[in-house]
C-alpha cells in the first residue's frame, strides 16, 4: 500500500513565510466546492475548500495594508463517519452530530463563523508550509471577530447550472486565478465545456486506494 501524501497548502496572499505555528483565532470567509478533480493515485472524489482569515496575523499585500493573513483547508466532500470534514465540523461545533443533522448541514453557514485553528508546520524540501491540524470553538470569554475579507462562495455544480441557463461561461467571481485554474480541471467543468465527456472509470491503482480516500480524506492530494 502506498503511504498517504500530506496536504501542503502554502499560505495565501503572496507571503513566502508560513503563518506561525500554534493556535490562532480565525474567521471563516469562504467555502468553495471545486468539483471532482483528476487524481493518478486515488479514485477522484468531489472536493471542497474552506477559507479562514486570521485577524491577529496581519501583513501588507501590495496596496492593501495591514490585512489579515489567510489559509485554507481542503476536504473530500463527504460526511463519512471517518472523514476529515465530519471530524472538523463536529470539533468546530463542539458536539457530536447525527447523520441526519449532517445531511441537513449547509457548509455555507460556516461563512462568518469564528473558531480556533491550530497550525502545524510541515517541511518539504527547502520550503515550510503551514497546515491546519485542528479546528475548535472559541474559548469561553473570547470575543468574536467580524469578517474582514470579501465573502468567497462558489459551487461548481450550481455555477454550471446557471451558465447553462444563461448560455454564458462559468462565472468564477472574485476568486484568485490559481483557484479558478484548479476548478477548470474538474470533471464537471471539462464535461460542460465539451472536453472529457463521460467520467472515466477508476484505474486498478485507484480502486486499491479507495478506502484511504474515505478514511483519510484530507490526506489525499488533488
C-alpha positions in Angstrom: 0.0 0.0 0.0 1.2 3.5 -0.8 1.8 5.9 2.0 -0.7 8.8 2.0 0.8 12.0 0.8 0.5 15.1 3.1 -1.6 18.1 2.1 0.8 21.0 1.7 -1.1 24.3 1.3 1.1 27.4 1.3 -0.4 30.4 3.0 -2.1 32.7 0.5 -1.5 36.4 -0.2 2.0 36.3 -1.6 3.8 35.7 1.7 6.8 33.5 1.5 6.9 32.6 5.1 4.2 30.4 6.7 1.8 31.6 9.3 3.3 31.0 12.7 2.6 27.6 14.2 0.2 27.3 17.2 -3.4 28.3 17.9 -5.0 31.2 16.2 -8.4 32.9 16.3 -9.9 32.7 12.8 -13.0 33.7 10.9 -14.3 31.6 8.0 -14.7 33.8 5.0 -15.1 31.3 2.2 -16.4 27.9 1.1 -15.6 26.7 -2.4 -16.9 23.4 -3.9 -14.3 22.7 -6.6 -15.8 19.6 -8.2 -14.2 16.3 -9.0 -10.5 16.7 -9.9 -8.3 14.2 -11.7 -6.0 12.1 -9.5 -3.5 9.5 -10.6 -3.4 7.6 -7.3 -6.9 7.7 -5.9 -10.4 7.4 -7.4 -11.5 11.1 -7.8 -13.8 12.5 -5.2 -15.6 15.9 -5.1 -13.6 18.3 -3.1 -14.3 21.4 -1.0 -12.0 24.2 0.3 -12.8 26.1 3.5 -11.0 29.5 3.8 -10.1 31.3 7.0 -8.7 34.7 7.8 -6.6 35.4 10.9 -7.4 38.8 12.4 -4.4 38.8 14.7 -1.9 37.9 12.0 -1.5 40.9 9.7 0.6 41.7 6.6 0.8 44.2 3.7 -0.2 42.8 0.3 0.7 45.4 -2.3 -1.6 48.3 -2.0 -3.6 46.6 0.7 -2.1 47.4 4.1 -2.4 45.6 7.4 -4.8 42.9 6.0 -5.5 39.6 7.9 -3.5 36.7 6.6 -5.4 33.8 5.2 -5.2 30.0 5.0 -7.4 27.2 3.6 -8.0 23.5 4.2 -9.1 21.0 1.6 -11.5 18.1 2.2 -13.3 15.4 0.4 -16.9 16.4 0.2 -18.2 13.7 2.5 -19.6 13.2 6.0 -18.5 9.6 6.1 -18.0 8.6 9.8 -14.3 8.7 9.4 -14.0 11.7 7.1 -11.9 14.6 8.0 -14.7 17.0 7.2 -17.0 15.4 9.6 -14.4 15.3 12.3 -13.5 19.0 11.9 -17.2 20.2 11.7 -18.0 18.3 14.9 -14.9 19.6 16.7 -15.7 23.2 15.5 -19.3 22.9 16.8 -18.1 21.3 20.0 -20.5 18.3 19.7 -21.2 15.0 18.0 -23.7 15.3 15.2 -26.0 12.7 13.9 -26.1 11.5 10.3 -29.5 13.3 9.9 -28.0 16.6 11.3 -25.0 16.4 9.0 -27.2 15.6 5.9 -29.0 18.9 6.5 -25.8 20.8 7.4 -25.1 23.5 4.7 -21.4 24.4 4.7 -22.2 27.9 3.6 -23.4 28.7 7.1 -19.8 28.5 8.2 -19.0 31.8 6.5 -18.7 34.5 9.1 -18.2 32.0 12.0 -15.3 32.3 14.4 -13.2 29.4 15.6 -9.7 28.5 16.8 -7.4 26.8 14.3 -4.1 25.0 15.2 -1.4 25.4 12.6 1.4 23.0 12.3 4.5 23.4 10.1 5.5 20.8 7.6 8.9 20.9 5.9 9.2 19.7 2.4 12.5 20.2 0.6 13.6 23.8 1.3 10.1 25.1 2.0 8.0 25.2 5.2 4.2 25.0 4.9 1.6 25.9 7.5 -1.3 23.4 7.6 -4.5 23.4 9.7 -4.1 20.5 12.0 -7.3 21.1 14.1 -10.3 23.3 14.4 -12.2 24.0 17.6 -14.7 26.6 19.0 -13.6 29.8 20.7 -12.6 29.5 24.3 -15.1 30.8 26.9 -14.9 34.5 27.2 -13.3 35.2 23.8 -14.9 37.9 21.8 -15.9 37.2 18.2 -14.1 39.0 15.3 -16.0 40.4 12.4 -15.3 39.1 8.9 -12.9 41.4 7.0 -12.2 39.6 3.7 -14.7 39.7 0.9 -17.2 36.7 1.2 -16.0 33.9 -1.0 -18.6 31.3 -2.1 -18.6 29.1 -5.1 -20.3 25.8 -6.0 -19.2 24.4 -9.4 -22.4 22.4 -9.9 -24.5 25.4 -9.2 -22.3 27.7 -11.4 -22.6 25.3 -14.3 -26.4 25.1 -14.0 -26.5 29.0 -14.1 -24.2 29.0 -17.1 -26.4 26.5 -19.0 -29.5 28.6 -18.3 -27.8 31.9 -19.4 -25.8 30.3 -22.1 -22.7 32.0 -20.8 -19.3 31.0 -19.4 -19.0 29.9 -15.8 -18.6 32.9 -13.6 -15.7 32.4 -11.1 -16.4 35.7 -9.3 -13.7 37.2 -7.1 -11.7 34.0 -6.6 -7.9 34.1 -7.2 -6.6 32.8 -10.6 -4.9 29.8 -9.0 -8.2 28.6 -7.6 -10.2 29.2 -10.9 -7.5 27.3 -12.8 -7.7 24.4 -10.4 -11.5 24.2 -10.8 -11.2 24.2 -14.6 -9.5 20.8 -14.3 -12.6 19.3 -12.6 -14.5 16.6 -14.5 -17.8 18.6 -14.2 -16.2 21.7 -15.8 -14.4 19.9 -18.6 -17.6 18.0 -19.4 -19.5 21.2 -19.5 -17.1 22.9 -22.0 -17.1 19.8 -24.2 -13.8 18.2 -23.0 -13.7 14.8 -21.5 -17.3 13.7 -21.8 -18.2 10.7 -19.6 -16.5 10.3 -16.3 -13.6 7.9 -16.7 -13.7 4.6 -14.8 -11.2 4.4 -11.9 -8.0 2.5 -12.6 -6.9 -0.6 -10.7 -4.4 1.5 -8.8 -7.2 4.0 -7.8 -9.5 1.2 -6.7 -6.8 -0.3 -4.5 -6.5 3.1 -2.7 -10.2 4.0 -2.5 -10.5 3.0 1.2 -7.9 5.6 2.1 -9.9 8.3 0.4 -12.9 7.6 2.6 -11.0 7.3 5.8 -8.2 9.9 5.5 -9.9 12.5 3.2 -7.7 15.5 3.9 -4.5 13.4 3.4 -5.5 12.7 -0.2 -3.9 15.1 -2.7 -5.7 16.7 -5.7 
